[in-house]
Amino acid sequence: MILVCFDTETTGLDVQKEHIIQLSLVKFDTETWQMLDQRDWYILPEGEFEIPAEAEAVHHISKAFLLEHGVSLRSIYDDFIAFTQGCDMLSYNGNGYDAPLLHYNLERLGLNFDFEGRTWYDALLLERIHTAGMVDENGEKLHNNLTSAYMRYYGHPFEGAHNSLDDVMATIEVFKAQVAAHGWEWTKRDEFGFICFDRWLVKKGPYYYLTQGAHKGESIESMLRIDKSYLEWICDKCKWTDEQTRGIILPFLGRKLEIGNCKLEIAPKTPSRGKKHSKGVITDADLCLF
């Protein structure tokens, strides 16, 4: 199987507002673990932007460097699309961060990327599942950042943490070790088929679950019985809710999705009777990407 592992460095943590300033991709064969091709771009955002000192201290990418060496995301878009064409994706926390960030950065430029129809392997989620309940020699919960995971498998840190290309290489090595330890079947999870841009939802089987807030872990169907008004708040009042999430929730409310001046008719869905999909069905590991 051919996978593309990707990572970004950014101006900050808000996936809906911040800019990608480094984008790295490596294509590799999971049969041989051979690297087939790679791309590594420093991205100069369009328009005004700033890189906070705390962000620059992590990735060491300055605004002056980008003004001299950066290329626009628009200019590398065709190459990016061609490079990822037909490939499933791998990341370390990309499902909860880098993938949504990529969506919003492209959306601001009027560009698209096909997020559906791919498997989005996330080695962070797999590592959290693997280490659930484990503690270190001091009795404290294990850290699951990329550096810590790499250290556990290989006994030494990797070079270049927080450079996105080096992070990609380390992610591939961690994923390789995870597959060797647990097998491919262990990596096949329903959640890896769905990227939620605003990070409100995760999908497990046919059901969507809330990933945050007072009702974290409840399915949309459960919420119709528990607190329907909470779903209405997500759709109507929450300032960061994306049209993707509205389009998923509104059919359960029997509502119309309005995009601009266009109203899309949505037939109401009937919740399952006698079945409650709640916190006992979806685990913290399922939700931990968010």
C-alpha positions as CSV (number, residue, x, y, z in Angstrom):
1,M,0.0,0.0,0.0
2,I,1.2,3.5,-0.8
3,L,0.7,6.1,1.9
4,V,1.4,9.8,2.1
5,C,2.6,11.0,5.5
6,F,2.2,14.8,6.0
7,D,2.8,17.4,8.6
8,T,2.7,21.2,9.0
9,E,4.3,24.0,10.9
10,T,2.0,27.0,11.5
11,T,1.6,30.5,12.9
12,G,-0.5,29.2,15.8
13,L,-2.9,26.6,17.1
14,D,-6.4,27.8,15.9
15,V,-7.1,25.5,12.9
16,Q,-9.7,27.9,11.4
17,K,-7.5,31.1,11.5
18,E,-3.8,30.2,11.5
19,H,-1.6,29.9,8.5
20,I,0.5,27.0,7.3
21,I,4.1,28.1,6.9
22,Q,5.7,24.7,6.2
23,L,4.1,21.7,4.5
24,S,5.9,18.4,4.2
25,L,4.8,15.2,2.5
26,V,6.6,11.8,2.1
27,K,5.2,9.0,-0.1
28,F,6.2,5.5,1.0
29,D,5.4,1.9,0.4
30,T,4.1,0.0,3.5
31,E,5.2,-3.3,2.1
32,T,8.9,-2.3,2.1
33,W,8.7,0.9,4.1
34,Q,10.8,2.4,1.3
35,M,10.5,6.2,0.7
36,L,9.3,6.9,-2.8
37,D,9.1,10.6,-3.1
38,Q,8.8,13.7,-1.0
39,R,7.8,17.4,-1.0
40,D,8.8,20.1,1.5
41,W,7.6,23.6,1.0
42,Y,8.0,26.8,3.2
43,I,4.7,28.6,2.6
44,L,4.4,32.3,2.4
45,P,0.8,33.2,3.5
46,E,-1.1,35.6,1.2
47,G,-1.9,39.0,2.8
48,E,-0.9,40.2,6.2
49,F,0.3,37.7,8.8
50,E,2.5,37.5,11.9
51,I,4.4,34.7,13.5
52,P,4.1,35.0,17.3
53,A,7.4,34.7,19.2
54,E,6.2,31.6,21.0
55,A,5.5,29.8,17.7
56,E,8.8,30.8,16.2
57,A,10.6,29.5,19.3
58,V,9.1,26.1,18.5
59,H,9.7,25.8,14.8
60,H,12.4,28.5,14.2
61,I,10.7,29.8,11.1
62,S,10.7,33.6,11.0
63,K,8.6,36.0,8.9
64,A,11.9,37.3,7.3
65,F,12.8,33.8,6.2
66,L,9.4,33.2,4.6
67,L,9.5,36.6,2.8
68,E,12.8,35.4,1.3
69,H,12.3,31.7,0.7
70,G,8.6,31.0,1.0
71,V,6.2,30.1,-1.9
72,S,2.5,30.6,-1.9
73,L,0.1,27.7,-1.1
74,R,-1.7,28.6,-4.3
75,S,1.5,28.1,-6.4
76,I,2.1,24.5,-5.1
77,Y,-1.5,23.5,-5.1
78,D,-1.4,21.5,-8.4
79,D,1.7,19.6,-7.3
80,F,0.1,18.9,-3.9
81,I,-3.0,17.5,-5.5
82,A,-1.0,15.4,-7.9
83,F,1.3,14.1,-5.2
84,T,-1.6,12.9,-3.0
85,Q,-3.8,11.6,-5.8
86,G,-5.3,8.2,-4.9
87,C,-3.3,7.9,-1.7
88,D,-4.4,7.3,1.9
89,M,-2.8,9.6,4.4
90,L,-0.8,9.3,7.6
91,S,0.0,11.8,10.3
92,Y,0.7,12.3,14.0
93,N,-2.3,14.3,15.3
94,G,-3.2,15.3,11.8
95,N,-6.8,14.2,12.0
96,G,-7.5,16.6,14.8
97,Y,-5.1,19.4,13.7
98,D,-3.1,19.4,10.5
99,A,-5.9,18.1,8.2
100,P,-8.6,20.6,9.4
101,L,-5.9,23.4,9.2
102,L,-5.1,22.4,5.6
103,H,-8.8,22.5,4.8
104,Y,-9.3,26.1,6.1
105,N,-6.0,27.3,4.5
106,L,-7.2,26.0,1.1
107,E,-10.7,27.2,1.6
108,R,-9.5,30.8,2.2
109,L,-7.9,30.6,-1.3
110,G,-11.0,29.1,-2.9
111,L,-9.2,25.8,-3.4
112,N,-10.4,22.3,-2.6
113,F,-9.0,19.0,-1.5
114,D,-10.8,15.6,-1.5
115,F,-10.9,14.6,2.1
116,E,-13.5,11.9,1.6
117,G,-12.8,8.5,0.2
118,R,-9.5,8.2,2.0
119,T,-8.2,6.5,5.1
120,W,-6.6,9.0,7.4
121,Y,-4.3,7.0,9.7
122,D,-3.3,8.9,12.8
123,A,-0.4,7.4,14.8
124,L,-1.2,9.6,17.8
125,L,-4.6,8.0,18.3
126,L,-3.0,4.5,17.9
127,E,-0.3,5.4,20.4
128,R,-2.9,6.6,22.9
129,I,-4.8,3.4,22.5
130,H,-1.6,1.4,23.0
131,T,-0.5,3.3,26.2
132,A,-4.0,3.6,27.8
133,G,-3.7,3.1,31.5
134,M,0.1,2.8,31.4
135,V,2.3,4.9,33.7
136,D,6.0,5.8,33.8
137,E,8.5,4.9,36.5
138,N,7.2,7.8,38.6
139,G,3.6,6.5,38.4
140,E,2.6,9.4,36.0
141,K,0.6,9.0,32.8
142,L,2.8,8.5,29.8
143,H,3.4,11.3,27.4
144,N,2.2,10.6,23.8
145,N,3.8,13.4,21.8
146,L,5.8,12.4,18.8
147,T,9.2,12.7,20.6
148,S,8.1,10.5,23.5
149,A,6.5,7.9,21.2
150,Y,9.7,7.7,19.1
151,M,11.8,7.4,22.2
152,R,9.7,4.5,23.5
153,Y,10.1,2.5,20.3
154,Y,13.8,3.3,19.4
155,G,15.4,4.2,22.7
156,H,16.7,7.6,21.5
157,P,15.2,10.9,20.3
158,F,15.0,11.8,16.7
159,E,16.7,14.8,15.1
160,G,14.9,17.9,14.1
161,A,11.6,17.8,16.1
162,H,9.2,20.6,15.0
163,N,10.6,20.7,11.5
164,S,7.7,19.3,9.6
165,L,9.8,17.1,7.3
166,D,11.7,15.6,10.2
167,D,8.4,15.1,12.0
168,V,7.1,13.2,9.0
169,M,10.1,10.9,8.9
170,A,9.7,10.2,12.6
171,T,5.9,9.6,12.2
172,I,6.6,7.0,9.6
173,E,9.1,5.2,11.9
174,V,6.6,5.3,14.8
175,F,3.8,3.9,12.6
176,K,6.2,1.2,11.3
177,A,6.9,0.2,14.9
178,Q,3.2,0.2,15.8
179,V,2.3,-2.0,12.8
180,A,5.2,-4.4,13.7
181,A,4.0,-4.6,17.3
182,H,0.3,-4.9,16.8
183,G,-0.4,-5.8,13.2
184,W,-2.4,-4.0,10.4
185,E,-5.8,-5.0,11.7
186,W,-5.1,-2.9,14.9
187,T,-4.8,0.2,12.7
188,K,-8.1,-0.2,11.0
189,R,-10.5,2.1,12.8
190,D,-13.8,3.7,11.7
191,E,-12.6,7.1,12.9
192,F,-9.9,7.1,10.2
193,G,-12.5,7.5,7.5
194,F,-13.8,10.9,8.5
195,I,-12.1,14.3,9.0
196,C,-14.2,16.8,11.0
197,F,-13.0,20.3,10.0
198,D,-14.3,22.1,13.1
199,R,-13.5,19.1,15.4
200,W,-17.1,18.9,16.8
201,L,-17.7,15.3,15.7
202,V,-16.1,11.9,15.3
203,K,-17.6,9.0,13.3
204,K,-17.6,5.4,14.5
205,G,-19.5,3.0,12.4
206,P,-22.7,4.7,11.1
207,Y,-22.9,7.0,14.2
208,Y,-21.5,10.5,14.8
209,Y,-20.4,11.4,18.3
210,L,-19.7,14.7,20.0
211,T,-16.0,15.1,20.9
212,Q,-16.2,18.0,23.3
213,G,-18.4,20.0,25.6
214,A,-20.9,18.9,28.3
215,H,-22.1,16.0,26.2
216,K,-18.8,14.7,25.0
217,G,-19.1,11.1,23.9
218,E,-22.8,11.2,23.2
219,S,-24.1,10.3,19.7
220,I,-26.3,12.7,17.7
221,E,-29.1,10.3,18.1
222,S,-28.7,10.2,21.8
223,M,-28.7,14.0,22.0
224,L,-32.2,14.1,20.4
225,R,-33.4,12.5,23.6
226,I,-31.0,14.0,26.1
227,D,-30.7,17.6,25.1
228,K,-31.9,18.5,21.6
229,S,-31.4,22.2,22.3
230,Y,-27.6,21.5,22.6
231,L,-27.5,20.4,19.0
232,E,-29.5,23.5,18.0
233,W,-26.9,25.6,19.8
234,I,-24.1,24.0,17.9
235,C,-25.8,24.7,14.6
236,D,-27.1,28.2,15.4
237,K,-25.0,29.8,18.0
238,C,-21.5,28.3,18.2
239,K,-19.2,30.6,16.4
240,W,-16.7,28.0,15.2
241,T,-19.2,25.4,13.8
242,D,-18.5,24.6,10.2
243,E,-21.0,24.0,7.4
244,Q,-19.8,20.4,7.3
245,T,-21.0,19.8,10.9
246,R,-24.3,21.7,10.3
247,G,-24.9,19.5,7.3
248,I,-24.5,16.4,9.4
249,I,-26.6,17.5,12.4
250,L,-29.5,19.4,10.7
251,P,-31.1,16.3,9.1
252,F,-31.6,14.9,12.5
253,L,-33.4,18.1,13.5
254,G,-35.5,18.1,10.4
255,R,-34.1,21.5,9.4
256,K,-32.9,23.2,6.2
257,L,-29.2,24.0,5.6
258,E,-28.8,27.5,4.4
259,I,-25.7,28.3,2.3
260,G,-25.7,31.9,1.2
261,N,-29.2,32.6,-0.4
262,C,-29.6,28.9,-1.1
263,K,-31.7,26.6,1.1
264,L,-31.1,22.9,0.8
265,E,-34.1,20.8,1.7
266,I,-33.2,18.1,4.2
267,A,-35.5,15.3,5.1
268,P,-35.7,14.6,8.8
269,K,-34.1,11.5,10.2
270,T,-35.8,9.3,12.7
271,P,-33.7,8.3,15.7
272,S,-33.3,4.6,16.5
273,R,-35.8,3.5,19.1
274,G,-34.7,1.6,22.1
275,K,-31.0,2.1,21.5
276,K,-28.9,4.7,23.3
277,H,-25.4,5.3,21.9
278,S,-23.6,7.0,24.7
279,K,-20.3,7.1,26.6
280,G,-20.3,3.4,27.1
281,V,-20.0,2.8,23.3
282,I,-17.3,5.3,22.4
283,T,-14.2,5.5,24.5
284,D,-11.9,8.3,25.5
285,A,-9.3,6.8,23.1
286,D,-11.8,7.3,20.3
287,L,-12.2,10.9,21.1
288,C,-8.6,11.8,22.0
289,L,-7.7,13.3,18.7
290,F,-9.7,16.3,19.7
